[in-house]
Amino acid sequence: MKTLRLIAILLMLGVVAGTNAQVTKASGKNSKKKDKDKSGAQITDRQQSFYEVKEPSDADLQWMKVIYRSVDLTVDKNPALYYPEEPNADGQNLFFIIMRLLANDQISAYEYLDGREMFTDEYKIKVDEMLDRFHILYTPAKGSNAKHPTYEIENADIPSNEVLSYYIIEKWEFDTRSNQMKARVEALCPVLHRMDEWGGEAVRYPMFWVKLNDIRPYMAQQYVFTDDDNNLPRYSLDDFFKLNLYTGEIYKTKNLRNLSLRQMYPDDEAYKHAQDSIEQRLRRFNNELWVPSLDELQARANAEAKARGEVVEGEEGSEESVAEGDSEETEQKVTRTTKRGSKKKSSSSSKKKSSKKKTKVKERKAKTSSSNTSGVRSVRNRKK
């Protein structure tokens, strides 16, 4: 009886242990799922922080210049921001990405204030008002509410073919931590080029400002090709702005009077000169921060001398040797190509030169000899 009781007790303990093990395994699986969910959430946060370019603090900056550029999508490499006009297998263009993000309430847009841009909550635009202003058709999406309004817009209703340029805010900053001058794009503004009902020249309508850090994670997923010769997309839209692959003319610099370059320089030549001078100063700024070496100074001096048409000291001997070598080569060519008579002429000319020298010597001897003989004859005559 005792043995039976012990066996029954052991069986009961085994059943209880098995149930506990199953519970722990199930709880372990659930915990793993929770860990995966947490890790997935952390990865998305990392992605957002990875693509975000942090602005340097004022303590690390020693100099900064704010530049406004107009990026024409029909010039040079800028069409990478325009094509494809409508979404296809290659992806979608930059304006489509921005409009989808605004319609889904994933990013914020700010008012265009013409040089007084403020990226704060006070100046955030309402998407429905912007769509009504530019006559873009839309319908409220399912689940839309007052706090998080979302909209549905058909691809054909997005006027991407009319967005032919962008305004960008470019900051040139000298960072003391890296001791380098860097250009960073802070925000961009799509510009509509629309013609009136009567035709004529298209009028530009700046739409809104979007901070580049807000759309970087989405631009990094869209790759574009920047060269017609290579149709392989090697750069993303984020790389396109980060590496400054675009080209655009400067139309304004941040100033106290908030004037554009056209207002400051109405003449076309003065306006172009101002643009070129600003561009050159920005490009030279990083090089002029450091003291050049002696070799660099000598190279600059030689380049300036060549530009003025002067001969550099170290190259005088080489030029003379080159000239002598050329003359010798021409003489050799002449002797080789001439006929036998010409060679005889050259030999006869050399004989004439030698004979001339000999005659000069004979003349001198004749003079001395004549003087001596005359003296001897006179003495003999006197003796006789």
C-alpha positions as CSV (number, residue, x, y, z in Angstrom):
1,M,0.0,0.0,0.0
2,K,2.8,2.4,0.9
3,T,4.5,1.7,-2.4
4,L,1.3,2.4,-4.3
5,R,0.8,5.7,-2.5
6,L,4.4,6.7,-3.3
7,I,3.9,5.8,-7.0
8,A,0.7,7.8,-7.1
9,I,2.3,10.8,-5.5
10,L,5.2,10.7,-7.9
11,L,2.8,10.6,-10.9
12,M,0.9,13.6,-9.5
13,L,4.1,15.5,-9.2
14,G,5.2,14.6,-12.7
15,V,1.8,15.8,-14.2
16,V,2.1,19.1,-12.2
17,A,5.7,19.7,-13.4
18,G,4.7,19.0,-17.1
19,T,1.9,21.6,-16.9
20,N,4.2,24.2,-15.4
21,A,6.8,23.5,-18.1
22,Q,4.1,24.1,-20.8
23,V,3.1,27.3,-19.2
24,T,6.6,28.5,-19.0
25,K,7.3,27.6,-22.6
26,A,4.1,29.4,-23.7
27,S,5.1,32.4,-21.7
28,G,8.6,32.3,-23.2
29,K,7.1,32.3,-26.7
30,N,5.0,35.3,-25.9
31,S,7.9,37.1,-24.4
32,K,9.9,36.4,-27.5
33,K,7.1,37.9,-29.6
34,K,7.1,41.0,-27.4
35,D,10.8,41.3,-27.7
36,K,10.5,41.1,-31.5
37,D,7.8,43.8,-31.4
38,K,10.0,45.9,-29.2
39,S,13.1,45.4,-31.4
40,G,11.1,46.2,-34.5
41,A,9.9,49.5,-33.0
42,Q,13.5,50.3,-32.0
43,I,14.7,49.6,-35.5
44,T,12.2,52.2,-37.0
45,D,13.3,54.7,-34.4
46,R,16.9,54.1,-35.3
47,Q,16.1,54.5,-39.0
48,Q,14.5,57.9,-38.3
49,S,17.4,59.0,-36.2
50,F,20.0,57.6,-38.7
51,Y,18.7,59.7,-41.6
52,E,18.2,62.8,-39.6
53,V,21.0,65.3,-39.9
54,K,21.5,67.0,-36.6
55,E,22.1,70.7,-36.7
56,P,25.4,71.8,-35.0
57,S,25.1,74.0,-31.9
58,D,25.9,77.7,-32.0
59,A,28.9,77.0,-29.7
60,D,30.5,74.8,-32.4
61,L,29.9,77.2,-35.3
62,Q,32.2,80.1,-36.0
63,W,30.7,81.3,-39.3
64,M,27.5,80.7,-41.3
65,K,25.9,81.9,-44.5
66,V,22.3,81.3,-45.5
67,I,21.7,80.9,-49.2
68,Y,18.5,80.7,-51.2
69,R,18.7,78.8,-54.5
70,S,16.4,78.2,-57.3
71,V,16.8,74.6,-58.7
72,D,15.4,74.4,-62.2
73,L,14.4,70.8,-63.0
74,T,15.0,71.2,-66.7
75,V,18.7,72.1,-66.3
76,D,21.8,69.7,-66.1
77,K,21.3,66.9,-63.5
78,N,18.2,68.3,-61.8
79,P,15.7,66.3,-63.9
80,A,16.4,63.4,-61.4
81,L,13.9,65.2,-59.1
82,Y,11.2,65.4,-61.9
83,Y,11.1,61.9,-63.5
84,P,9.0,59.8,-63.5
85,E,6.1,62.2,-64.0
86,E,3.7,59.6,-62.7
87,P,4.4,56.6,-60.4
88,N,5.6,53.5,-62.3
89,A,8.0,50.6,-61.9
90,D,10.9,53.0,-61.4
91,G,9.2,54.6,-58.4
92,Q,7.9,58.2,-58.0
93,N,9.3,61.6,-58.1
94,L,9.9,63.9,-55.2
95,F,6.7,65.9,-55.4
96,F,4.6,62.7,-55.3
97,I,6.4,61.6,-52.1
98,I,5.8,65.0,-50.5
99,M,2.1,65.1,-51.4
100,R,1.5,61.5,-50.2
101,L,3.1,62.2,-46.9
102,L,1.1,65.4,-46.4
103,A,-2.2,63.6,-47.4
104,N,-1.5,60.9,-44.8
105,D,-0.6,63.4,-42.1
106,Q,2.9,62.0,-41.7
107,I,4.8,65.3,-42.1
108,S,4.2,69.0,-41.5
109,A,4.4,71.8,-44.0
110,Y,5.0,75.5,-43.3
111,E,4.0,78.7,-44.9
112,Y,6.0,80.4,-47.6
113,L,7.0,83.8,-46.1
114,D,9.4,85.0,-48.7
115,G,12.6,85.2,-46.7
116,R,11.2,85.2,-43.2
117,E,10.6,81.4,-42.9
118,M,9.7,80.2,-39.4
119,F,9.5,76.4,-38.9
120,T,7.3,76.5,-35.8
121,D,3.8,75.2,-35.0
122,E,2.4,78.7,-35.4
123,Y,3.2,78.7,-39.1
124,K,2.1,75.2,-40.0
125,I,-0.3,75.1,-42.9
126,K,-3.6,73.2,-43.1
127,V,-3.4,70.7,-45.9
128,D,-7.1,71.1,-47.0
129,E,-6.6,74.9,-47.3
130,M,-3.5,74.4,-49.4
131,L,-5.2,71.9,-51.7
132,D,-8.1,74.3,-52.2
133,R,-5.8,77.2,-52.9
134,F,-4.0,75.4,-55.7
135,H,-7.1,73.7,-57.0
136,I,-6.1,70.1,-56.3
137,L,-9.0,67.7,-56.0
138,Y,-9.2,65.5,-52.9
139,T,-11.6,63.6,-50.6
140,P,-11.4,62.9,-46.9
141,A,-10.0,59.4,-46.2
142,K,-11.6,56.8,-43.9
143,G,-10.7,57.3,-40.3
144,S,-10.0,61.0,-40.8
145,N,-10.7,63.2,-37.8
146,A,-10.0,66.8,-36.7
147,K,-6.8,66.0,-34.8
148,H,-5.3,63.8,-37.6
149,P,-6.9,64.7,-40.9
150,T,-6.1,62.5,-43.9
151,Y,-7.0,62.8,-47.5
152,E,-7.2,60.7,-50.7
153,I,-5.8,62.2,-53.9
154,E,-5.7,60.5,-57.2
155,N,-2.4,60.3,-59.1
156,A,-3.9,62.2,-62.0
157,D,-4.9,65.1,-59.7
158,I,-1.4,65.6,-58.3
159,P,0.1,68.4,-60.5
160,S,3.7,67.0,-60.6
161,N,4.1,68.0,-64.3
162,E,3.7,71.7,-63.2
163,V,6.3,71.6,-60.5
164,L,9.3,72.6,-62.6
165,S,11.5,74.1,-59.9
166,Y,12.3,74.1,-56.2
167,Y,13.4,76.7,-53.8
168,I,15.9,75.4,-51.3
169,I,17.5,76.9,-48.2
170,E,21.2,76.1,-48.1
171,K,23.3,76.7,-45.0
172,W,27.1,77.0,-45.4
173,E,28.6,76.4,-42.0
174,F,32.1,76.3,-40.6
175,D,32.2,73.7,-37.8
176,T,35.1,74.0,-35.3
177,R,34.8,70.3,-34.4
178,S,35.8,69.1,-37.9
179,N,37.5,72.3,-39.0
180,Q,35.6,72.2,-42.3
181,M,33.2,74.1,-44.4
182,K,30.0,72.2,-45.2
183,A,26.8,73.0,-47.2
184,R,23.6,71.6,-45.7
185,V,20.1,71.8,-47.2
186,E,17.6,72.8,-44.5
187,A,14.3,73.0,-46.3
188,L,12.8,72.9,-49.8
189,C,9.7,74.5,-51.4
190,P,8.0,73.1,-54.6
191,V,7.1,75.8,-57.1
192,L,4.2,75.5,-59.5
193,H,4.7,76.9,-63.0
194,R,1.1,77.7,-64.2
195,M,-0.1,79.6,-67.3
196,D,-3.2,81.7,-67.3
197,E,-6.2,81.0,-69.4
198,W,-5.0,83.3,-72.1
199,G,-1.6,81.6,-72.3
200,G,1.6,83.6,-72.1
201,E,4.6,83.1,-69.8
202,A,4.1,80.8,-66.9
203,V,3.7,82.3,-63.4
204,R,5.6,80.8,-60.5
205,Y,3.6,80.0,-57.3
206,P,5.7,78.8,-54.3
207,M,3.5,76.3,-52.4
208,F,5.0,75.6,-48.9
209,W,8.2,74.7,-47.1
210,V,9.1,71.2,-46.0
211,K,12.0,70.5,-43.7
212,L,14.4,68.0,-45.3
213,N,14.9,66.1,-42.0
214,D,11.2,65.2,-42.0
215,I,11.2,63.6,-45.4
216,R,14.8,62.0,-45.4
217,P,13.7,58.5,-44.3
218,Y,11.2,58.4,-47.2
219,M,13.6,59.9,-49.8
220,A,16.2,57.3,-48.8
221,Q,13.9,54.6,-50.2
222,Q,13.6,56.1,-53.6
223,Y,16.7,55.7,-55.9
224,V,17.2,57.7,-59.1
225,F,19.8,57.8,-61.8
226,T,21.6,61.1,-62.4
227,D,23.2,60.4,-65.8
228,D,21.7,59.6,-69.2
229,D,24.6,57.4,-70.0
230,N,24.1,55.2,-66.9
231,N,20.5,54.1,-66.4
232,L,21.4,52.2,-63.2
233,P,20.0,54.1,-60.2
234,R,23.0,54.5,-57.9
235,Y,21.9,57.4,-55.6
236,S,18.8,57.9,-53.5
237,L,17.0,61.2,-53.3
238,D,18.6,61.7,-49.9
239,D,22.0,61.3,-51.4
240,F,21.1,63.7,-54.1
241,F,20.8,66.5,-51.6
242,K,23.3,65.3,-49.1
243,L,26.1,65.1,-51.7
244,N,25.0,68.4,-53.4
245,L,24.5,66.8,-56.8
246,Y,22.0,69.5,-57.8
247,T,22.7,72.7,-59.6
248,G,20.9,76.0,-58.9
249,E,21.4,79.7,-59.1
250,I,21.5,81.9,-56.1
251,Y,18.6,84.3,-56.0
252,K,18.9,85.6,-52.4
253,T,21.1,85.7,-49.3
254,K,19.8,86.3,-45.8
255,N,20.2,90.0,-45.0
256,L,18.8,92.6,-42.7
257,R,16.6,94.3,-45.3
258,N,15.2,91.0,-46.6
259,L,16.0,91.9,-50.2
260,S,16.6,89.6,-53.1
261,L,19.6,89.9,-55.4
262,R,17.4,91.2,-58.2
263,Q,16.2,94.0,-55.9
264,M,19.7,94.8,-54.8
265,Y,21.2,94.6,-58.4
266,P,18.5,95.5,-61.0
267,D,21.1,95.4,-63.9
268,D,21.6,92.0,-65.5
269,E,25.4,92.3,-65.5
270,A,25.6,93.4,-61.9
271,Y,23.1,90.6,-60.9
272,K,25.2,88.0,-62.6
273,H,28.4,89.4,-61.1
274,A,26.9,89.3,-57.7
275,Q,25.9,85.6,-58.1
276,D,29.4,84.6,-59.3
277,S,31.2,86.5,-56.6
278,I,29.0,84.9,-53.8
279,E,29.6,81.5,-55.3
280,Q,33.4,82.0,-55.6
281,R,33.7,83.3,-52.0
282,L,31.8,80.3,-50.7
283,R,34.1,77.9,-52.6
284,R,37.3,79.7,-51.6
285,F,36.4,80.2,-47.9
286,N,37.6,76.7,-46.8
287,N,40.9,77.1,-48.7
288,E,41.7,80.5,-47.4
289,L,41.4,79.5,-43.7
290,W,44.8,77.7,-43.7
291,V,48.3,79.1,-44.3
292,P,49.7,77.8,-47.6
293,S,53.0,76.0,-47.8
294,L,56.1,77.3,-49.7
295,D,55.4,74.9,-52.6
296,E,51.8,76.1,-52.9
297,L,52.9,79.8,-52.8
298,Q,55.6,79.1,-55.5
299,A,53.0,77.3,-57.7
300,R,50.6,80.2,-57.3
301,A,53.3,82.7,-58.3
302,N,54.3,80.6,-61.3
303,A,50.6,80.4,-62.4
304,E,50.2,84.1,-62.1
305,A,53.4,84.7,-64.0
306,K,52.3,82.5,-66.9
307,A,48.9,84.2,-66.9
308,R,50.7,87.5,-67.4
309,G,52.9,86.0,-70.2
310,E,56.1,86.2,-68.2
311,V,58.8,83.5,-68.2
312,V,59.3,81.6,-65.0
313,E,62.9,81.5,-63.7
314,G,63.1,77.7,-63.5
315,E,61.8,77.3,-67.1
316,E,64.2,79.7,-68.9
317,G,67.0,77.1,-69.3
318,S,64.6,74.5,-70.4
319,E,63.1,76.8,-73.0
320,E,66.6,77.7,-74.4
321,S,67.7,74.1,-74.5
322,V,64.5,73.3,-76.3
323,A,65.1,76.1,-78.8
324,E,68.7,74.9,-79.4
325,G,67.5,71.4,-79.8
326,D,65.0,72.5,-82.3
327,S,67.5,74.4,-84.3
328,E,70.0,71.5,-84.4
329,E,67.2,69.2,-85.5
330,T,66.3,71.5,-88.3
331,E,69.9,71.8,-89.5
332,Q,70.2,68.0,-89.5
333,K,67.0,67.7,-91.5
334,V,68.3,70.3,-94.0
335,T,71.6,68.5,-94.5
336,R,69.9,65.2,-94.9
337,T,67.3,66.3,-97.3
338,T,69.6,68.4,-99.5
339,K,71.4,67.1,-102.6
340,R,75.1,66.5,-103.2
341,G,75.5,69.9,-104.6
342,S,74.2,71.5,-101.5
343,K,76.6,69.6,-99.4
344,K,79.5,70.8,-101.6
345,K,78.2,74.3,-101.2
346,S,78.3,73.9,-97.5
347,S,81.9,72.4,-97.6
348,S,83.0,75.2,-99.9
349,S,81.5,77.8,-97.6
350,S,83.4,76.3,-94.7
351,K,86.7,76.4,-96.8
352,K,86.0,80.1,-97.5
353,K,85.6,80.8,-93.9
354,S,89.0,79.0,-93.1
355,S,90.7,80.8,-96.0
356,K,89.5,84.1,-94.8
357,K,91.0,83.4,-91.4
358,K,94.3,82.3,-93.0
359,T,94.5,85.4,-95.2
360,K,94.0,87.6,-92.1
361,V,97.0,85.9,-90.5
362,K,99.1,86.2,-93.7
363,E,98.3,89.9,-94.0
364,R,99.5,90.4,-90.5
365,K,102.7,88.5,-91.2
366,A,103.2,90.4,-94.4
367,K,103.0,93.6,-92.7
368,T,105.6,92.6,-90.1
369,S,107.9,91.0,-92.6
370,S,107.8,94.1,-94.9
371,S,108.7,96.4,-92.1
372,N,111.7,94.2,-91.1
373,T,113.1,93.8,-94.7
374,S,112.9,97.5,-95.3
375,G,114.9,98.1,-92.1
376,V,117.6,95.5,-93.1
377,R,118.1,96.9,-96.6
378,S,118.6,100.4,-95.3
379,V,121.3,99.3,-92.9
380,R,123.2,97.4,-95.7
381,N,123.0,100.3,-98.0
382,R,124.4,102.5,-95.4
383,K,127.4,100.2,-94.7
384,K,128.2,100.0,-98.4
